[in-house]
Amino acid sequence: MLYETEKEIEKVILVGIDTGDGEFDAESCLDELGDLAKTAGAEVVGRLIQKREAINKATYLGKGKIEELKNYIEMVEATGIICDDELNPNQIRNLENALDTKVMNRTLLILDIFAKRASSAEGKVQVELAQLKYNLAHLTGRGKEMSRLGGGIGTRGPGEKKLETDRRNIADRISDLNRELKEIERHRGVLREKRMETGVPVIALVGYTNAGKSTLLNALVDLSLSDESKKVYEEDMLFATLETSIRKIKIKDGKEFLLSDTVGFIRELPHMLIKAFRSTLDEVKNSDLLLHVVDFSDEDYEENIRVTNSTLKEIGADNIPVIYVF
């Protein structure tokens, strides 16, 4: 029940806060945010970083920086801004009122990409559930600025105007989707038990998004002696793969194993997405071995490793043996 809107090219300015805590480099964070924006179909026309001790609880940015950003928006004719942090409803409302433009954040951008990329029935259910939970949590206090949404990023899926007028239906739809996901989880569990009965080892590819997991799977498929192995889609973009693919790999000594490829991880992957994709990520949790694929050419590869390991811990897969593949 995901809806595609008329294609509209967003011209966006990337906005971030540098608190100097050393956890993340603000410039590299905006580089990644720019890649996300490009994947979502937006055109990045500028960026702005404010150095301050903490994020402003009411407006995200300071008063002077908001005025600077407003002039910047007019100069480059941007249609919106994308902030690198999660924004609460009040921050979004206050920024939209002050800037008179569309305000998006990292979470909304990732959800939009997932809505765009989801192709299987399971993937669409997972993404719609995450979208509904996000929108329901962000409707409070939002009124006239809804009219600024128009088309483009953030409008794939249910649509916020409808959500604003029918909260009860949202809750009902969430309940329906949760039931569908439980049935999917049950079905996956049956298939998993059958695989375990065969005694064939299961190896899962994990890693940061766009690290090369699907490329590695296809390389191993090329080497496989099994007639059942087929290549999967691969592309140089963030979240090219959302659906779990499992291939039987047979090597020269006659041994076989199942190789699975699933969604990649990213910094601040929305928690509602992790919960929605739980049944898919269980394929990782129930593996015998993990191949942690690392793009060694990425200057932030060490941070990407840390983010992946943190996500593996969150889904309960941090106790599985790991081989790092650089």
C-alpha positions, 0 to 999 in steps of 0.5 A, a space after each residue: 500500500 505504498 504510493 508513488 507520487 509524481 516525480 519532483 526534483 528537490 533542490 536541497 541544502 544539507 544542514 548539520 550541527 558540529 558539537 565538537 564531541 568527536 563522535 562523528 565528523 560533521 563534514 563526513 556526515 554531510 557527505 553521507 547525507 548527500 549520498 542519501 539525498 542523491 539516492 532519494 532523487 534530490 539535487 544538493 545545492 549547498 550545505 551549512 554546518 553550525 558549530 555549537 555546544 548543543 542542538 537548540 531544543 526549539 529550533 535546532 539551529 541558533 537564531 543568527 544561523 537560521 537567518 543566514 540559512 534563510 538567505 542561503 535558501 533564497 540565493 540558491 533557490 532551494 526547495 527544502 533543507 535536510 538536517 543530519 539529526 532527528 528533529 522533533 515536531 516542534 523543531 520541524 514546525 519552528 524551522 519551517 515557519 522561520 524559513 518558509 520552506 520544507 524541512 526534512 531530516 535524516 530519518 525521513 530521508 532513509 524511510 523515503 529511500 526504503 519506500 522507493 527501493 522496496 519491491 517484494 510484498 514483505 519489504 513493502 509491509 516492513 517499510 509501510 509499518 516503519 513509515 506509519 510509526 514515524 509519521 504518527 509520532 511526528 504529527 503532534 503540533 503540525 498544522 498549516 506547514 503540511 501544505 509545504 510538503 507537496 511532492 518529492 521526498 517524504 511523500 512516498 507512502 501513506 501521505 501525511 495529510 491523510 494521516 493527520 485526519 485519521 489517527 484511528 485508521 493509522 493505529 488500525 493499519 499498524 495493527 494489521 501490518 504487525 499481524 502480517 509481519 508476524 505471519 511472515 516471521 512464522 513462515 520464515 521460521 518454518 523455512 529456517 527450521 527446514 534448512 537447519 534440518 539439512 545440516 547445511 551451514 548458513 553464512 550471512 554477508 553483513 556490513 555498511 550499506 554499499 560496502 560491496 556485499 552483493 558484489 561479493 555474493 555474485 563473485 561467489 556465485 560465479 565460482 559455485 558449482 551449484 546450478 541453483 545459484 543465481 546472481 542478485 542485483 548490485 549497484 553503486 548506491 546506498 541501500 541497493 539491496 533491501 530484500 534478503 537473498 539466499 544462494 546455495 554455494 558449492 565448492 570444489 571439494 563437494 561441500 555446500 553452504 547457504 549464503 545470504 545477503 540482506 539490507 546494509 547498515 548505516 549510522 543512525 539507522 532508524 530504530 523503527 526500521 530495525 524493528 520492522 525488518 526484524 524477521 529479515 534480520 533474523 536471517 543474520 541472527 541465525 547464521 553460523 558465520 558472518 562475513 563482515 564486508 568492509 569497503 577499505 577505500 572508504 576513509 571512514 571504514 573504521 567508523 563503518 565497522 563500529 556502526 555495523 558491530 553496534 547494529 549487530 549487537 542491537 539485533 542479538 547477532 554479536 555472538 556469531 563468529 566473524 570473518 572480516 573481508 576488506 
